[in-house]
Structures are given as C-alpha cells and as structure tokens.
Amino acid sequence: MKSSKDKLVVGAGPAGLVAAINLKREGFNVILQEKQARVGGEPGWHPSVHTTPVDDPGLYDYIGINCAEAFVDSTDVLKVFVGGKDVPGMKNVFGKLGMKNTERGDRPTSLDSFLFRIAEKEGVEFEFGKTFTQDDLERAAKGTILTTGLTPGMYDWLGIDHTVFAGYWANTETEPGFVSNTFYLGQFSNEYGYACAMNGIWYVLLFARRDVDPQDLEKFRGVLAEKEGRTFDKWRRFLGHTPKGPRLFHRDFILAGTLAGVVEPAFGGGITGALLSGKIAAMAVTEPDRALTEFKRFTDGIIAHIARKKAKVGYAPTIQMGKVWFDVK
Ligand SMILES: Cc1cc2nc3c(=O)[nH]c(=O)nc-3n(C[C@H](O)[C@H](O)[C@H](O)COP(=O)(O)OP(=O)(O)OC[C@H]3O[C@@H](n4cnc5c(N)ncnc54)[C@H](O)[C@@H]3O)c2cc1C
C-alpha cells in the first residue's frame, strides 16, 4: 500500500539523482525509475565530457552534495575562438564564471556514477531497465518528480511546448591527466562547437539549433585538426528536445533538469541547471511555495536570455544574467 512517504522520481540523470538523494535525506522512501539498464543516461551520447560554469562551493552547499570529486577546473586552460581567432577577452568573460569539466556516462569516473554511489548509500531504491510510459503518467501519484531530460515523449504527453536541437559528436582516447576546454564560436552553425578533455576522454561536439550543415561539420573537423592537433573520425548525430521556457510545476507533477527548462543563464550550462533544479524539485515536495520562489529566482535570467535571443540582440552571455547563480549562499 502506498504511503505519502513514497516518492517516485523518473530519470536517473543528474537532476533525478540529486532530487532522489535530497528526498531520501528528508525521510521519504524513494524509487528512482530509469529506462536504461544502468546509470549513465543515453548510451548513444556518452562517454562524453561536458563543460559548465560551477560556483564552487556555493552550488555544492546549495544542493547538499559536495560534487568536487566529479569536476575538474578548466578555467586556466579555457580558450575561446571567435570566427577562427583566439579572443582572450571572451576567455575573461567565461573565465569569471569558473568553468569546470565533468565526465558523463556509465564509467565509474562519471558525474552520473558519482551521484549514483551517493544515492545508493543513502538508500534510494533503483528500478533500472524500466521505461516510464504515457500510461504510467496517467496513473502516477501527485508530486511524482519527472526528469527525463532531452528525450522527446514526455513533452508531448505533458503538452509542453518544446524545440529540437541537433548536433554531431565524436570522442577519442587521450592521456588521463590532460584537461582541455575550447570553444569555437561564430564559425560553423548558428550555435557553437567545443572540444573538452578529462579522465582520458577527448570529446568534441558541434551543436546547432537547426540540423548541422554537412559543410559545417567538414569545416569543424578541419579546425579541430588545425587547433587541437587531432583528427576525430567517428561522428555521431544526436537530437535533443528542450522546453520553450522554464516551469517547476506542471499538472500534478514536479519537473526538474532539462524537462523543467533549467539551464545556467549566462552560459547555458545544463549540468549546473540539472544539479540545482534537482534540489529545488525535492524542496517542492515539502515546501512548494519556497521551492517556487527559489525556482523563479534562478530562472529569471533564463527568461531574460530567451527574450534577448528572440529580440536578436545577440547570444552573448552576460555576467549580470549569471550573477544570481554565482551568489547562491
Ligand atoms: C551531446 C550533449 C552534449 C552536452 N554538452 C553539455 C555541456 O558541455 N555542458 C552542459 O552543461 N550541458 C551539456 N549538455 C546538456 C546536459 O547533458 C543536460 O543539461 C543534462 O544532462 C540534464 O540533466 P537531466 O538530469 O535533466 O537529464 P539527463 O541527463 O538527460 O537524464 C535523463 C534520464 O532520464 C532517462 N529517461 C528518459 N526517458 C525516460 C523514461 N520514459 N523512463 C525512464 N527513464 C527515462 C534517461 O535515460 C536519462 O538517464 C549536453 C547534452 C548532450 C546530449
């Protein structure tokens, strides 16, 4: 028999894991349901290296989990090429945010595995290999936390307006201690490319708000050969879905991570957004008003960012937009 202390979290990405850990610590019986056979997300996208601004230790204090072990600082090695030219001024803007790299996927060194180990220790119960369906959604208890990330179905089932982005990625092995973080802006697609390394993985991605032009991909490969001194051969395409705006509550459910539309607004860091919103989703179970206030505080900058894009005043991140994220005591 279900009790009000039973909570279901759907999706074992960073948002779902942080929500589950926090709820378990609040005394709930937490089940985390994940469609893949193990933690580490969509196998077609990983192992990968992501980069994101992190307020260390502000973010870790806020979510109640010290994730320092899963991140490596990449501010010092950061390079930003705009239109093919190294622009130190851009490095200064991004650098002020405190850039970090983190590994994603199912290897023991990934952020996903790190959070999984903590969740297991706290006593979160996992149901792997179990896809949450539209029928499950209709039967789900009020307050179920949904964190299904970039995958498409849930948006349609919930009736959430969303957009699709596309990209190509490749990876290769490198020396375990090698850390890199390079952005290529204004040269290929309507968004950007990046090259990041840590834990022996060198990961490159060309990302676009529309499908990537094959000529852009060819150009990106050439630039990587020139600037990174490496060729990347096995490219894989991906499509991801994101909502058109942020929301914490929808119908009777609580949303977190990508599904909630939470990204760090200065840079668009989804990892930081997922970690932070996992905490807010757990808060929404016990203190919904406070959680909504917190959610709005962190997402006001995202709304400003979307408005800037719509008004075509540029994609450039501003420190101002990110300020609240870097002051999270
Ligand atoms: C190729 C790529 C590169 C990226 N690079 C960066 C980067 O450099 N920096 C950055 O900050 N962000 C980056 N992102 C975005 C980042 O990965 C996301 O913001 C982050 O993973 C969001 O976390 P989440 O927990 O919301 O979702 P996810 O990490 O996507 O986790 C969702 C989980 O839900 C599971 N799931 C989905 N549907 C169901 C279902 N029906 N039933 C049960 N389980 C389900 C999935 O298997 C997955 O494990 C990148 C994303 C991609 C795809």
The ligand as an SDF file (V2000), in Angstrom:
LIG
                    3D

 53 58  0  0  0  0  0  0  0  0999 V2000
   25.7770   15.6090  -26.6420 C   0  0  0  0  0  0  0  0  0  0  0  0
   25.4740   16.5270  -25.4950 C   0  0  0  0  0  0  0  0  0  0  0  0
   26.4190   17.4270  -25.0550 C   0  0  0  0  0  0  0  0  0  0  0  0
   26.1420   18.2800  -23.9870 C   0  0  0  0  0  0  0  0  0  0  0  0
   27.1150   19.1290  -23.5350 N   0  0  0  0  0  0  0  0  0  0  0  0
   26.8860   19.8690  -22.4200 C   0  0  0  0  0  0  0  0  0  0  0  0
   27.9120   20.6930  -21.8690 C   0  0  0  0  0  0  0  0  0  0  0  0
   29.0290   20.7720  -22.3740 O   0  0  0  0  0  0  0  0  0  0  0  0
   27.6320   21.3980  -20.7620 N   0  0  0  0  0  0  0  0  0  0  0  0
   26.4190   21.3340  -20.1390 C   0  0  0  0  0  0  0  0  0  0  0  0
   26.2290   21.9920  -19.0880 O   0  0  0  0  0  0  0  0  0  0  0  0
   25.4270   20.5540  -20.6420 N   0  0  0  0  0  0  0  0  0  0  0  0
   25.6350   19.8410  -21.7460 C   0  0  0  0  0  0  0  0  0  0  0  0
   24.6350   19.0570  -22.2530 N   0  0  0  0  0  0  0  0  0  0  0  0
   23.3260   19.0790  -21.5910 C   0  0  0  0  0  0  0  0  0  0  0  0
   23.3050   18.1720  -20.3690 C   0  0  0  0  0  0  0  0  0  0  0  0
   23.6420   16.8680  -20.7460 O   0  0  0  0  0  0  0  0  0  0  0  0
   21.9070   18.2140  -19.7640 C   0  0  0  0  0  0  0  0  0  0  0  0
   21.6000   19.5390  -19.4240 O   0  0  0  0  0  0  0  0  0  0  0  0
   21.8090   17.3370  -18.5060 C   0  0  0  0  0  0  0  0  0  0  0  0
   22.1310   16.0010  -18.7930 O   0  0  0  0  0  0  0  0  0  0  0  0
   20.4040   17.4240  -17.9630 C   0  0  0  0  0  0  0  0  0  0  0  0
   20.2550   16.5090  -16.8950 O   0  0  0  0  0  0  0  0  0  0  0  0
   18.8630   15.8120  -16.6220 P   0  0  0  0  0  0  0  0  0  0  0  0
   19.0420   15.0410  -15.3710 O   0  0  0  0  0  0  0  0  0  0  0  0
   17.7720   16.7980  -16.7220 O   0  0  0  0  0  0  0  0  0  0  0  0
   18.6410   14.8260  -17.8770 O   0  0  0  0  0  0  0  0  0  0  0  0
   19.5310   13.6110  -18.4440 P   0  0  0  0  0  0  0  0  0  0  0  0
   20.9310   13.6860  -18.0130 O   0  0  0  0  0  0  0  0  0  0  0  0
   19.2520   13.5600  -19.9120 O   0  0  0  0  0  0  0  0  0  0  0  0
   18.8760   12.3390  -17.7470 O   0  0  0  0  0  0  0  0  0  0  0  0
   17.5790   11.9010  -18.0770 C   0  0  0  0  0  0  0  0  0  0  0  0
   17.4660   10.4480  -17.7100 C   0  0  0  0  0  0  0  0  0  0  0  0
   16.1070   10.0400  -17.8780 O   0  0  0  0  0  0  0  0  0  0  0  0
   16.0800    8.7810  -18.5050 C   0  0  0  0  0  0  0  0  0  0  0  0
   14.7960    8.6410  -19.1820 N   0  0  0  0  0  0  0  0  0  0  0  0
   14.3740    9.3080  -20.2990 C   0  0  0  0  0  0  0  0  0  0  0  0
   13.1200    8.9450  -20.5900 N   0  0  0  0  0  0  0  0  0  0  0  0
   12.7420    8.0340  -19.6560 C   0  0  0  0  0  0  0  0  0  0  0  0
   11.5340    7.2980  -19.4310 C   0  0  0  0  0  0  0  0  0  0  0  0
   10.4770    7.4120  -20.2360 N   0  0  0  0  0  0  0  0  0  0  0  0
   11.5010    6.4390  -18.3790 N   0  0  0  0  0  0  0  0  0  0  0  0
   12.5690    6.3080  -17.5380 C   0  0  0  0  0  0  0  0  0  0  0  0
   13.7240    6.9860  -17.7160 N   0  0  0  0  0  0  0  0  0  0  0  0
   13.8030    7.8320  -18.7660 C   0  0  0  0  0  0  0  0  0  0  0  0
   17.2780    8.8150  -19.4570 C   0  0  0  0  0  0  0  0  0  0  0  0
   17.6970    7.5110  -19.8340 O   0  0  0  0  0  0  0  0  0  0  0  0
   18.3120    9.5470  -18.6010 C   0  0  0  0  0  0  0  0  0  0  0  0
   19.0700    8.6700  -17.7970 O   0  0  0  0  0  0  0  0  0  0  0  0
   24.8760   18.2190  -23.3510 C   0  0  0  0  0  0  0  0  0  0  0  0
   23.9170   17.3020  -23.8060 C   0  0  0  0  0  0  0  0  0  0  0  0
   24.2160   16.4610  -24.8680 C   0  0  0  0  0  0  0  0  0  0  0  0
   23.1830   15.4840  -25.3330 C   0  0  0  0  0  0  0  0  0  0  0  0
  1  2  1  0
  2  3  1  0
  2 52  2  0
  3  4  2  0
  4  5  1  0
  4 50  1  0
  5  6  2  0
  6  7  1  0
  6 13  1  0
  7  8  2  0
  7  9  1  0
  9 10  1  0
 10 11  2  0
 10 12  1  0
 12 13  2  0
 13 14  1  0
 14 15  1  0
 14 50  1  0
 15 16  1  0
 16 17  1  0
 16 18  1  0
 18 19  1  0
 18 20  1  0
 20 21  1  0
 20 22  1  0
 22 23  1  0
 23 24  1  0
 24 25  2  0
 24 26  1  0
 24 27  1  0
 27 28  1  0
 28 29  2  0
 28 30  1  0
 28 31  1  0
 31 32  1  0
 32 33  1  0
 33 34  1  0
 33 48  1  0
 34 35  1  0
 35 36  1  0
 35 46  1  0
 36 37  1  0
 36 45  1  0
 37 38  2  0
 38 39  1  0
 39 40  1  0
 39 45  2  0
 40 41  1  0
 40 42  2  0
 42 43  1  0
 43 44  2  0
 44 45  1  0
 46 47  1  0
 46 48  1  0
 48 49  1  0
 50 51  2  0
 51 52  1  0
 52 53  1  0
M  END
$$$$
